[in-house]
Amino acid sequence: MFFDIRYLIFALPALLLAFYAQWKVSSAYRKYSQVANRRGLTGMDAARVLLRSAGLEQIPVQETPGKLTDHYDPGKNVLSLSQGVSRSPSVASLGIVAHEVGHALQDSTNYGPLRLRSGLVPIVSIGSWLGPIVFIVGLLLSRFTGSTLIAWVGLFLFAGTVVFALITLPVERNASKRALQILESYSLADGEELQQTKQVLNAAALTYVAALAQSISTLLYYVFLLGGFSRRR
């Protein structure tokens, strides 16, 4: 089962989409990280300007290790920027920072999907690794017991990742929409520069579509295996 060639039928399209999405993100980031924004603001400067303008100056901004590891933590109310974004006065940095500030704005307005996603994090964190283990154990035991109950439990545990990925799409899309709005509203970008930041954000959004596709493909493969077992019975 670990090397089932049939898995490729389900997984390959999603994997190809994931590779394409990653290429799009890297390409857009590489291109627009070389283009300076017209106000010469570094990512750190832009974050502070946007947060202050939105009345969220109490939110601390810090650097975090890694590349494109930028994120807003609604649990700690902290905005973290990767070094490449934090110190760069580029269009790419402007778009990424505005997107994360968009998440901070969601948090401040109790945006429902963000709250739901945050609440699912502990459950999904467990289900994403425990689900496949329980599923495999259940499928192996079913050969002796004739029951697929444990395998179905594993499948439902893993299904949480699909729900999480599905909820993530509107959360990220809304954050990008807010990002473009605040960049324009606070005169940090307009015209061509706004279109350039939009390209960066659209490329990033594709990665979330790919994550959803990967979760669905794995879930469908599990359903396929359970269906095959039931037919054999």
C-alpha positions as a Markdown table, in Angstrom:
| # | Residue | x | y | z |
|---|---|---|---|---|
| 1 | Met | 0.0 | 0.0 | 0.0 |
| 2 | Phe | 2.9 | 2.3 | 0.7 |
| 3 | Phe | 4.0 | 2.0 | -2.9 |
| 4 | Asp | 0.7 | 1.6 | -4.6 |
| 5 | Ile | 1.1 | 2.9 | -8.2 |
| 6 | Arg | -2.6 | 3.7 | -8.3 |
| 7 | Tyr | -1.9 | 6.5 | -5.8 |
| 8 | Leu | -0.3 | 8.5 | -8.6 |
| 9 | Ile | -3.7 | 8.6 | -10.4 |
| 10 | Phe | -5.0 | 10.6 | -7.5 |
| 11 | Ala | -1.9 | 12.5 | -6.5 |
| 12 | Leu | -0.1 | 13.4 | -9.7 |
| 13 | Pro | -2.4 | 16.3 | -10.8 |
| 14 | Ala | -2.3 | 17.9 | -7.4 |
| 15 | Leu | 1.5 | 17.4 | -7.2 |
| 16 | Leu | 2.0 | 19.0 | -10.6 |
| 17 | Leu | -0.2 | 21.9 | -9.5 |
| 18 | Ala | 1.8 | 22.3 | -6.3 |
| 19 | Phe | 5.1 | 22.4 | -8.3 |
| 20 | Tyr | 3.6 | 25.0 | -10.6 |
| 21 | Ala | 2.3 | 27.1 | -7.7 |
| 22 | Gln | 5.7 | 27.0 | -6.0 |
| 23 | Trp | 7.4 | 28.0 | -9.3 |
| 24 | Lys | 4.9 | 30.9 | -9.7 |
| 25 | Val | 5.5 | 32.2 | -6.1 |
| 26 | Ser | 9.3 | 31.9 | -6.5 |
| 27 | Ser | 9.2 | 33.6 | -9.9 |
| 28 | Ala | 7.0 | 36.5 | -8.8 |
| 29 | Tyr | 8.9 | 37.0 | -5.6 |
| 30 | Arg | 12.3 | 36.9 | -7.4 |
| 31 | Lys | 11.1 | 39.3 | -10.1 |
| 32 | Tyr | 9.4 | 41.9 | -7.8 |
| 33 | Ser | 12.0 | 41.7 | -5.0 |
| 34 | Gln | 14.3 | 43.4 | -7.6 |
| 35 | Val | 11.8 | 46.3 | -8.1 |
| 36 | Ala | 11.9 | 49.0 | -5.6 |
| 37 | Asn | 8.7 | 50.5 | -4.3 |
| 38 | Arg | 8.2 | 54.2 | -5.1 |
| 39 | Arg | 8.3 | 55.3 | -1.4 |
| 40 | Gly | 11.4 | 53.3 | -0.6 |
| 41 | Leu | 9.8 | 51.6 | 2.4 |
| 42 | Thr | 11.3 | 48.4 | 3.7 |
| 43 | Gly | 8.9 | 45.7 | 4.7 |
| 44 | Met | 9.4 | 46.6 | 8.4 |
| 45 | Asp | 8.7 | 50.3 | 7.7 |
| 46 | Ala | 5.6 | 49.4 | 5.6 |
| 47 | Ala | 4.2 | 47.1 | 8.3 |
| 48 | Arg | 4.5 | 49.9 | 10.9 |
| 49 | Val | 2.9 | 52.5 | 8.6 |
| 50 | Leu | 0.0 | 50.2 | 7.7 |
| 51 | Leu | -0.6 | 49.1 | 11.2 |
| 52 | Arg | -0.5 | 52.6 | 12.5 |
| 53 | Ser | -2.8 | 53.8 | 9.8 |
| 54 | Ala | -5.3 | 51.0 | 10.6 |
| 55 | Gly | -5.2 | 51.8 | 14.3 |
| 56 | Leu | -3.3 | 48.6 | 15.1 |
| 57 | Glu | 0.0 | 50.2 | 16.2 |
| 58 | Gln | -0.1 | 48.0 | 19.4 |
| 59 | Ile | 0.7 | 44.9 | 17.3 |
| 60 | Pro | 4.4 | 44.2 | 17.5 |
| 61 | Val | 6.4 | 43.5 | 14.3 |
| 62 | Gln | 9.4 | 41.1 | 14.5 |
| 63 | Glu | 11.8 | 39.3 | 12.2 |
| 64 | Thr | 11.5 | 35.6 | 11.8 |
| 65 | Pro | 14.1 | 33.1 | 10.3 |
| 66 | Gly | 13.6 | 31.6 | 6.9 |
| 67 | Lys | 12.5 | 32.6 | 3.4 |
| 68 | Leu | 8.9 | 33.7 | 2.9 |
| 69 | Thr | 8.0 | 32.6 | 6.4 |
| 70 | Asp | 6.0 | 35.8 | 6.9 |
| 71 | His | 2.8 | 35.4 | 9.0 |
| 72 | Tyr | 0.4 | 37.0 | 11.4 |
| 73 | Asp | -0.3 | 35.0 | 14.6 |
| 74 | Pro | -3.8 | 35.7 | 15.8 |
| 75 | Gly | -3.1 | 33.9 | 19.0 |
| 76 | Lys | -0.2 | 36.1 | 20.0 |
| 77 | Asn | -1.2 | 39.1 | 18.0 |
| 78 | Val | 2.3 | 39.3 | 16.5 |
| 79 | Leu | 3.3 | 40.1 | 12.9 |
| 80 | Ser | 6.4 | 38.2 | 11.8 |
| 81 | Leu | 8.4 | 39.1 | 8.7 |
| 82 | Ser | 11.2 | 37.1 | 7.1 |
| 83 | Gln | 14.5 | 38.9 | 6.9 |
| 84 | Gly | 14.3 | 39.2 | 3.1 |
| 85 | Val | 10.9 | 40.9 | 3.3 |
| 86 | Ser | 11.6 | 42.9 | 6.5 |
| 87 | Arg | 14.8 | 44.6 | 5.2 |
| 88 | Ser | 13.9 | 45.0 | 1.5 |
| 89 | Pro | 12.3 | 48.2 | 0.0 |
| 90 | Ser | 10.8 | 46.2 | -2.8 |
| 91 | Val | 7.3 | 45.8 | -4.4 |
| 92 | Ala | 7.3 | 42.2 | -3.4 |
| 93 | Ser | 7.9 | 43.1 | 0.3 |
| 94 | Leu | 5.1 | 45.7 | 0.1 |
| 95 | Gly | 2.6 | 43.1 | -1.2 |
| 96 | Ile | 3.6 | 40.5 | 1.4 |
| 97 | Val | 3.5 | 42.8 | 4.3 |
| 98 | Ala | 0.1 | 44.3 | 3.2 |
| 99 | His | -1.3 | 40.7 | 3.0 |
| 100 | Glu | -0.2 | 39.9 | 6.6 |
| 101 | Val | -1.6 | 43.2 | 7.8 |
| 102 | Gly | -4.8 | 42.1 | 6.1 |
| 103 | His | -4.8 | 39.1 | 8.4 |
| 104 | Ala | -4.3 | 41.5 | 11.4 |
| 105 | Leu | -7.3 | 43.5 | 10.2 |
| 106 | Gln | -9.4 | 40.3 | 9.9 |
| 107 | Asp | -8.4 | 39.5 | 13.5 |
| 108 | Ser | -9.4 | 42.9 | 14.8 |
| 109 | Thr | -12.8 | 42.7 | 13.1 |
| 110 | Asn | -13.5 | 39.1 | 14.3 |
| 111 | Tyr | -13.6 | 37.9 | 10.7 |
| 112 | Gly | -15.5 | 34.6 | 11.0 |
| 113 | Pro | -13.5 | 32.3 | 8.7 |
| 114 | Leu | -10.2 | 33.4 | 10.4 |
| 115 | Arg | -11.7 | 32.6 | 13.8 |
| 116 | Leu | -12.9 | 29.2 | 12.5 |
| 117 | Arg | -9.6 | 28.4 | 11.0 |
| 118 | Ser | -7.7 | 29.3 | 14.1 |
| 119 | Gly | -10.0 | 27.1 | 16.2 |
| 120 | Leu | -9.4 | 24.2 | 13.9 |
| 121 | Val | -5.6 | 24.4 | 14.1 |
| 122 | Pro | -5.2 | 22.1 | 17.2 |
| 123 | Ile | -7.5 | 19.5 | 15.7 |
| 124 | Val | -6.0 | 19.5 | 12.3 |
| 125 | Ser | -2.5 | 19.4 | 13.7 |
| 126 | Ile | -3.3 | 16.1 | 15.3 |
| 127 | Gly | -5.5 | 14.7 | 12.5 |
| 128 | Ser | -3.0 | 15.4 | 9.7 |
| 129 | Trp | -0.4 | 13.0 | 11.1 |
| 130 | Leu | -2.6 | 10.7 | 13.2 |
| 131 | Gly | -5.3 | 10.2 | 10.6 |
| 132 | Pro | -3.0 | 8.4 | 8.0 |
| 133 | Ile | -1.5 | 6.2 | 10.8 |
| 134 | Val | -4.9 | 5.1 | 12.1 |
| 135 | Phe | -6.1 | 4.6 | 8.5 |
| 136 | Ile | -3.2 | 2.3 | 7.6 |
| 137 | Val | -3.5 | 0.4 | 10.8 |
| 138 | Gly | -7.3 | 0.0 | 10.4 |
| 139 | Leu | -6.9 | -1.2 | 6.8 |
| 140 | Leu | -4.3 | -3.8 | 7.8 |
| 141 | Leu | -6.5 | -5.0 | 10.7 |
| 142 | Ser | -9.5 | -5.2 | 8.4 |
| 143 | Arg | -7.9 | -8.1 | 6.6 |
| 144 | Phe | -8.2 | -10.1 | 9.9 |
| 145 | Thr | -11.3 | -8.6 | 11.4 |
| 146 | Gly | -13.3 | -7.9 | 8.3 |
| 147 | Ser | -14.2 | -4.5 | 9.7 |
| 148 | Thr | -13.1 | -1.2 | 8.3 |
| 149 | Leu | -14.3 | 0.9 | 11.2 |
| 150 | Ile | -10.8 | 1.9 | 12.4 |
| 151 | Ala | -9.8 | 2.8 | 8.9 |
| 152 | Trp | -12.9 | 5.0 | 8.6 |
| 153 | Val | -12.0 | 6.7 | 11.8 |
| 154 | Gly | -8.5 | 7.5 | 10.3 |
| 155 | Leu | -10.1 | 8.8 | 7.2 |
| 156 | Phe | -12.4 | 11.2 | 9.1 |
| 157 | Leu | -9.4 | 12.4 | 11.2 |
| 158 | Phe | -7.5 | 13.2 | 8.0 |
| 159 | Ala | -10.6 | 14.8 | 6.5 |
| 160 | Gly | -10.0 | 17.7 | 8.8 |
| 161 | Thr | -7.1 | 18.8 | 6.7 |
| 162 | Val | -9.5 | 19.1 | 3.7 |
| 163 | Val | -11.9 | 21.3 | 5.7 |
| 164 | Phe | -9.0 | 23.4 | 7.0 |
| 165 | Ala | -7.6 | 23.9 | 3.5 |
| 166 | Leu | -11.1 | 24.8 | 2.2 |
| 167 | Ile | -11.6 | 27.4 | 4.9 |
| 168 | Thr | -8.1 | 28.8 | 4.3 |
| 169 | Leu | -9.0 | 29.8 | 0.7 |
| 170 | Pro | -11.5 | 32.6 | 1.6 |
| 171 | Val | -9.3 | 33.7 | 4.5 |
| 172 | Glu | -6.3 | 34.2 | 2.3 |
| 173 | Arg | -8.3 | 35.7 | -0.6 |
| 174 | Asn | -9.9 | 38.2 | 1.8 |
| 175 | Ala | -6.5 | 39.1 | 3.2 |
| 176 | Ser | -5.2 | 39.8 | -0.3 |
| 177 | Lys | -8.3 | 41.9 | -1.1 |
| 178 | Arg | -7.7 | 43.9 | 2.1 |
| 179 | Ala | -4.0 | 44.2 | 1.2 |
| 180 | Leu | -4.7 | 45.9 | -2.1 |
| 181 | Gln | -7.3 | 48.1 | -0.6 |
| 182 | Ile | -5.1 | 49.4 | 2.2 |
| 183 | Leu | -2.1 | 49.9 | -0.1 |
| 184 | Glu | -4.3 | 52.1 | -2.3 |
| 185 | Ser | -6.2 | 53.8 | 0.6 |
| 186 | Tyr | -3.0 | 54.8 | 2.4 |
| 187 | Ser | -1.2 | 55.8 | -0.8 |
| 188 | Leu | 1.5 | 53.2 | -0.5 |
| 189 | Ala | 0.9 | 51.9 | -4.0 |
| 190 | Asp | -1.2 | 52.8 | -7.0 |
| 191 | Gly | -1.4 | 52.1 | -10.8 |
| 192 | Glu | 1.3 | 49.8 | -12.1 |
| 193 | Glu | 2.8 | 49.2 | -8.6 |
| 194 | Leu | -0.6 | 48.0 | -7.4 |
| 195 | Gln | -0.8 | 45.6 | -10.3 |
| 196 | Gln | 2.6 | 44.3 | -9.5 |
| 197 | Thr | 1.7 | 43.6 | -5.9 |
| 198 | Lys | -1.4 | 41.9 | -7.1 |
| 199 | Gln | 0.7 | 39.5 | -9.2 |
| 200 | Val | 2.7 | 38.5 | -6.1 |
| 201 | Leu | -0.5 | 37.9 | -4.1 |
| 202 | Asn | -2.2 | 35.9 | -6.9 |
| 203 | Ala | 0.9 | 33.7 | -7.1 |
| 204 | Ala | 0.8 | 33.1 | -3.4 |
| 205 | Ala | -2.9 | 32.3 | -3.5 |
| 206 | Leu | -2.3 | 29.5 | -5.9 |
| 207 | Thr | -0.3 | 27.6 | -3.3 |
| 208 | Tyr | -3.4 | 27.4 | -1.1 |
| 209 | Val | -5.4 | 26.0 | -4.0 |
| 210 | Ala | -2.7 | 23.4 | -4.5 |
| 211 | Ala | -2.7 | 22.5 | -0.8 |
| 212 | Leu | -6.5 | 21.9 | -1.0 |
| 213 | Ala | -6.0 | 19.8 | -4.2 |
| 214 | Gln | -3.4 | 17.7 | -2.4 |
| 215 | Ser | -5.6 | 17.1 | 0.6 |
| 216 | Ile | -8.6 | 16.1 | -1.5 |
| 217 | Ser | -6.5 | 13.8 | -3.7 |
| 218 | Thr | -5.2 | 11.9 | -0.7 |
| 219 | Leu | -8.7 | 11.7 | 0.8 |
| 220 | Leu | -10.1 | 10.3 | -2.4 |
| 221 | Tyr | -7.4 | 7.7 | -2.5 |
| 222 | Tyr | -8.3 | 6.6 | 1.0 |
| 223 | Val | -12.0 | 6.4 | 0.0 |
| 224 | Phe | -10.9 | 4.4 | -3.1 |
| 225 | Leu | -9.0 | 1.9 | -1.0 |
| 226 | Leu | -11.9 | 1.4 | 1.4 |
| 227 | Gly | -14.4 | 1.0 | -1.5 |
| 228 | Gly | -12.2 | -1.7 | -3.0 |
| 229 | Phe | -12.1 | -3.5 | 0.3 |
| 230 | Ser | -15.9 | -3.4 | 0.6 |
| 231 | Arg | -16.4 | -4.7 | -2.9 |
| 232 | Arg | -14.0 | -7.7 | -2.2 |
| 233 | Arg | -16.2 | -8.6 | 0.7 |
